[in-house]
Amino acid sequence: MRVVIQRVSRATVRVEGRETGTIGRGLVVLLGIDREDEEDDLNWLSNKVEKLRIFEDDEGRMNRDIGHVGGEMVVVSQFTLFGNLKKGSRPSFNRSAPPGKALPFYRSFVREMEQRLGKPVVTGSFGAMMEIDLTNDGPVTLVIDSKDKRF
């Protein structure tokens, strides 16, 4: 599993022009599922995202996680995170999990984050064209991959 995480001061998700949710201070998580991902990847990544200390403390240091600041979260499926450009300019998505595998992992990740945060997580619509309007705070943007735990 791979995520691109942006710390935001606000974000809104729209599907086909209809708003599906808005958050204030928190995280936008773009989530990609690899065809080889397993339950361990889901558990590791959920824990990592929950405990990311990327919100500022009273001294202005990134020392607080989303729970400490009462932050909100948007999670959007993003199969393009596994785009492969080794053979030319048109990406191949052969590493991305097919929808039959990706959708259950996506739903499980959202449920896990809701349980950990103790509040609903805003989502788009799996597999749909979406618009995400956000204000990146910092800017702070991170990439985390469950197969490369150095991140």
N, C-alpha and C positions, 0 to 999 in steps of 0.2 A: 504494500500500500504506500502511496505517496501523497503528501499534502503540500500545498502552498498555503501558508498562513499569513494573513495580513492583520495587524492590529489596527482597529478602526475606531473613529469617533462616532460613526454612524454608517449604516448600510441598508439598502432596500433591494429586494429581489422581485422581479417581474417575470411572469410567464405569459406569453402571447398578449402583452400589454396590461395584464391584470396583476396587481400587486399581491404577492403571496406572503410578504412579511417585511418588517422593518425592525432594526435594532439600533440601540444607542452604542455606548462604549462597549467594545468587545472584540471578537475575532471573526473574520471571514475565513472559512476553511474550504479550500477547493480540494476535493478528495478523488483520487484515482485509484482504481483497483486493478492489480496485476493478475493475469490469468493463473499465476502460481501462488497467490496469497492463500494463507490458511488462518485458522482461528488465532494462532499465536501472534500473527501480524496485527490483527484487529486489537487484541488485548494490549500489545506493546504500544501501538500507536495511540490508542485511547488514553492510556496512562501518560504518555509523553505529552500529548496535547493538553490534557487537564493540568499538568504540573509545570507547563512552560512559564518561567518567570520573566515575562516580557512587559509587565506593567510597572510603572514607576512607584517607588516608595516615597516616604516623606523627604528623603534626601535627593530625590530625582534619579535614583539608580533603578535599573530594571531588576526588581527583586520580588515582585508579587505576581501570583498567577491569576487566572481569570476568576476563580472562586473568591480570592481575597478582595477583589475590587468589585464583586457583584456584577461582573460583565455578562454580556449576552453573546450568543453565537449564531452564525449562519453556516450551514453546511450545504455545499452544492456538489453534485457529481461532476467529475471532470475527466472523462476517459482520455482526453488529449494530453494529459500529463505523462502518458507513456508513449507519446509520439516518437517515432524513430526516423531520423533523417540521414541514415548512413548511405542510402542509395538515391541520391538526388535531392530535389527540392520539395517534392511532395511527401508529406509524412505518411508513414505506415503506422497503424495502430495494432499490430499483431500481438503486442505484449499486453494490451488492455484486455481485461476479462470480458467475456461476452455478457450481455444483459442478464441471462439466466443465473450467472454466478455473481455478477457485480451488484445487482439490485438487493439481494439478501445481505451482502456485506455492507452496503451503503445504509440500509435500514438498521442493521445492528449497530453500526457506528453512531448513527443519530440517536438511537435509543440509549446507548451507553453514555453518550455525552449528556443527554437529558437527565439520566440518573445521577451522574457525577455532579452536574451543576444544580440539580434540584429545580429545574425550570425547563420550559419548552425551548427547543432549538428551531430556528427559522430554516426552512428548506425551500428549494425550488420544486421542480418536477423532474424526476429521473428521466433522462433521455430527451428532454424537451429543449428547445432553444430558449435561452433565458437572457435577461439583462440584469446585471448586478451593478448598482450604483453605490459607490462607497467613497468615504474620505479616509485615506490611509493616514494613520496617526503616527507621526515620527519622521519619516516613514519607517515602519518596521515590517519587514517581509522575510519569512523563513521558508526553507524547503526541508521537509523531513521525509525520509524513506525507510520503511521498516526492514528493508533488505540491507541497508547500509546504516547501521546503528551508530555511526560516528557523528551523524548530524544531531 
